[in-house]
């Protein structure tokens, strides 16, 4: 699959939420750990409001972000494997509200509503293909491309259209972006400044504004990787 390939939005898929009973919501404060390797996920979670990052611990106390989830995204599906321990950590990026179902509830509901199982399989296949694209990017591309593709992906998933052709993404720290693309915060800051200087995005404390068409065109033409700072390591 081509790196950065997008799914066909017209493809017919089932909506898992339409087959799940509504549950009381829980509130998580910013920075709160939802589950981790000592307290693994007990089921499937839905983000009702806010954002959650899913990560795995790596050396020296750092983390590598697997994904970021926002409103109407499910996470915690590793609980459905039935294994007692997983290395995953889910942490609230913002103050957020969640709706959750235990593994047993998911299994019982799938027996009553077989289309729920189909919906979950479709979701996991799409997610697996997306992760495959990211792995290809990590293996084959340098940091400038990886940062640019991360911005395009965040814009497509979380972006809100504005009047000037940009997509507005809620604030993301450079540390968080670095954990997502697999490099240091300093290098992400440098690459974000380069993209801003080229007029491909703008950012401040209030959020990130991405020009998706211009950024995609720059990736295709190789402009994103040109004129790298020779003092920075080429990852």
C-alpha positions as CSV (number, residue, x, y, z in Angstrom):
1,X,0.0,0.0,0.0
2,X,1.3,3.5,-0.8
3,X,2.5,5.4,2.2
4,X,-0.2,7.8,3.3
5,X,-2.9,6.2,1.2
6,X,-6.3,7.1,2.5
7,X,-9.4,4.9,2.9
8,X,-12.3,5.4,0.6
9,X,-14.8,7.4,2.7
10,X,-17.7,6.1,0.5
11,X,-16.9,2.4,1.5
12,X,-19.9,1.0,3.4
13,X,-19.0,0.1,7.0
14,X,-21.0,-0.7,10.1
15,X,-21.2,1.7,13.0
16,X,-20.2,-0.2,16.1
17,X,-21.8,2.4,18.4
18,X,-25.3,1.8,16.9
19,X,-25.1,-1.8,18.3
20,X,-23.9,-1.0,21.8
21,X,-26.1,0.0,24.8
22,X,-25.6,3.5,26.2
23,X,-23.6,3.5,29.4
24,X,-22.9,6.2,32.0
25,X,-19.9,8.3,31.1
26,X,-16.8,8.8,33.3
27,X,-14.7,11.9,33.4
28,X,-10.9,11.9,33.3
29,X,-8.7,14.9,34.1
30,X,-5.9,16.0,31.8
31,X,-2.9,13.7,32.2
32,X,-4.9,11.0,34.0
33,X,-3.8,7.4,33.2
34,X,-6.9,5.4,32.1
35,X,-5.1,2.1,32.0
36,X,-1.5,0.8,31.8
37,X,0.6,-2.3,32.1
38,X,-0.2,-2.7,35.8
39,X,-3.9,-1.9,35.4
40,X,-4.8,-3.1,31.8
41,X,-7.9,-2.2,29.9
42,X,-10.9,-4.2,31.0
43,X,-12.9,-3.6,27.8
44,X,-13.6,-1.2,25.0
45,X,-13.7,2.6,25.6
46,X,-15.3,5.3,23.5
47,X,-14.1,8.9,23.6
48,X,-17.2,11.1,24.1
49,X,-15.3,14.3,24.5
50,X,-11.6,15.2,24.5
51,X,-8.5,13.3,23.4
52,X,-6.7,10.2,24.6
53,X,-3.2,9.0,23.6
54,X,-2.3,5.3,23.5
55,X,1.4,4.6,24.1
56,X,3.9,2.0,25.0
57,X,6.9,2.5,27.3
58,X,10.4,2.5,25.8
59,X,13.9,3.0,27.2
60,X,14.8,5.7,29.6
61,X,11.3,6.3,30.8
62,X,10.1,7.6,27.4
63,X,7.0,6.5,25.5
64,X,6.2,5.8,21.9
65,X,2.7,6.9,20.9
66,X,0.7,4.3,19.0
67,X,-2.2,6.5,18.3
68,X,-4.3,9.5,19.4
69,X,-8.1,9.1,19.7
70,X,-10.7,11.9,19.7
71,X,-14.5,12.1,19.8
72,X,-16.3,9.0,18.6
73,X,-13.1,6.9,18.5
74,X,-12.9,3.5,20.2
75,X,-9.7,2.3,22.0
76,X,-8.7,-0.4,24.4
77,X,-9.5,-3.2,22.0
78,X,-6.5,-5.2,23.2
79,X,-8.7,-6.3,26.2
80,X,-10.7,-8.4,23.7
81,X,-7.7,-10.7,23.3
82,X,-8.2,-12.0,26.8
83,X,-4.5,-11.7,27.7
84,X,-3.9,-10.7,31.4
85,X,-1.2,-8.1,30.7
86,X,-0.4,-5.6,27.9
87,X,2.2,-2.9,27.7
88,X,-0.2,-0.3,26.5
89,X,-0.9,2.9,28.3
90,X,-3.9,5.2,27.7
91,X,-3.6,8.7,29.0
92,X,-6.0,11.7,28.7
93,X,-4.5,14.5,26.7
94,X,-7.3,16.8,27.7
95,X,-10.0,16.7,30.3
96,X,-12.2,14.1,28.6
97,X,-15.3,12.0,29.1
98,X,-15.5,8.3,28.2
99,X,-18.1,5.5,27.8
100,X,-16.9,2.0,28.5
101,X,-18.0,-1.6,28.0
102,X,-16.4,-4.7,29.6
103,X,-15.1,-7.5,27.5
104,X,-18.0,-9.7,28.6
105,X,-20.5,-7.0,27.6
106,X,-18.9,-6.8,24.2
107,X,-19.0,-10.6,23.8
108,X,-22.6,-10.9,24.9
109,X,-23.7,-8.0,22.8
110,X,-21.9,-9.5,19.8
111,X,-23.9,-12.7,20.2
112,X,-27.2,-10.7,20.3
113,X,-26.1,-8.3,17.5
114,X,-23.7,-10.1,15.1
115,X,-23.2,-6.9,13.1
116,X,-21.4,-5.4,16.1
117,X,-18.7,-8.1,15.6
118,X,-18.6,-7.1,11.9
119,X,-18.3,-3.4,12.8
120,X,-15.4,-4.1,15.2
121,X,-13.6,-6.3,12.7
122,X,-13.9,-3.5,10.1
123,X,-12.6,-0.9,12.5
124,X,-9.6,-3.1,13.5
125,X,-8.8,-3.9,9.8
126,X,-8.8,-0.2,8.9
127,X,-6.7,0.6,12.0
128,X,-4.3,-2.1,11.1
129,X,-3.9,-0.7,7.5
130,X,-3.3,2.7,9.0
131,X,-0.6,1.4,11.3
132,X,1.0,-0.4,8.4
133,X,1.3,2.9,6.5
134,X,2.9,4.5,9.6
135,X,5.4,1.6,9.9
136,X,6.3,2.0,6.3
137,X,6.8,5.7,6.8
138,X,9.0,5.1,9.9
139,X,11.1,2.6,8.0
140,X,11.4,4.4,4.7
141,X,11.1,8.1,5.4
142,X,13.2,10.7,7.2
143,X,11.9,12.9,10.0
144,X,10.7,15.8,7.7
145,X,8.3,13.5,5.9
146,X,7.1,11.8,9.1
147,X,6.3,15.1,10.7
148,X,4.5,16.3,7.6
149,X,2.5,13.1,7.3
150,X,1.6,13.3,11.0
151,X,0.2,16.8,10.5
152,X,-1.8,15.6,7.5
153,X,-3.2,12.6,9.4
154,X,-4.1,14.8,12.4
155,X,-5.8,17.3,10.1
156,X,-7.8,14.6,8.4
157,X,-8.9,13.1,11.7
158,X,-9.3,16.0,14.0
159,X,-9.2,19.1,11.8
160,X,-12.0,21.7,11.6
161,X,-12.3,23.6,8.4
162,X,-11.6,27.4,8.6
163,X,-12.4,30.2,6.2
164,X,-8.9,30.4,4.7
165,X,-8.5,26.8,3.5
166,X,-6.8,25.4,6.5
167,X,-7.8,22.7,8.9
168,X,-7.6,23.7,12.6
169,X,-6.1,21.0,14.9
170,X,-6.4,21.3,18.7
171,X,-3.1,22.1,20.4
172,X,-0.4,19.3,20.4
173,X,2.9,19.7,22.2
174,X,6.1,19.2,20.3
175,X,7.0,16.5,22.9
176,X,3.8,14.6,22.0
177,X,4.4,14.9,18.3
178,X,8.0,13.6,18.8
179,X,6.7,10.5,20.6
180,X,4.3,10.0,17.7
181,X,6.9,10.2,14.9
182,X,9.8,8.7,16.7
183,X,12.4,11.5,17.2
184,X,13.3,14.2,19.7
185,X,11.3,17.2,20.7
186,X,14.1,19.5,19.4
187,X,14.0,18.0,16.0
188,X,10.2,18.3,15.8
189,X,10.4,21.9,16.8
190,X,12.9,22.5,14.0
191,X,10.8,20.7,11.4
192,X,7.6,22.4,12.5
193,X,9.3,25.8,12.1
194,X,10.4,24.8,8.6
195,X,6.9,23.9,7.7
196,X,5.6,27.2,9.1
197,X,8.3,29.2,7.3
198,X,7.3,27.5,4.0
199,X,3.7,28.6,4.6
200,X,2.4,25.0,4.9
201,X,1.0,25.4,8.4
202,X,0.7,27.8,11.3
203,X,0.7,27.0,15.0
204,X,0.4,28.7,18.4
205,X,-0.8,27.8,21.8
206,X,-4.4,27.7,20.5
207,X,-3.8,25.0,17.9
208,X,-2.2,24.1,14.6
209,X,-3.6,25.3,11.2
210,X,-2.6,23.0,8.3
211,X,-2.9,23.7,4.6
212,X,-3.5,20.1,3.6
213,X,-3.4,20.5,-0.2
214,X,-0.2,22.5,-0.2
215,X,1.4,20.1,2.4
216,X,0.5,17.1,0.4
217,X,1.9,18.6,-2.8
218,X,5.1,19.5,-1.0
219,X,5.5,15.9,0.1
220,X,4.9,14.6,-3.4
221,X,7.4,17.0,-4.9
222,X,10.1,16.4,-2.3
223,X,10.1,20.1,-1.1
224,X,9.5,19.0,2.5
225,X,12.9,17.4,2.7
226,X,14.9,20.0,0.8
227,X,17.4,22.3,2.5
228,X,17.8,20.3,5.7
229,X,19.9,21.8,8.5
230,X,23.3,20.0,8.1
231,X,23.7,20.2,11.9
232,X,20.7,18.0,12.5
233,X,21.0,14.2,12.3
234,X,19.2,12.7,9.3
235,X,16.7,10.1,10.7
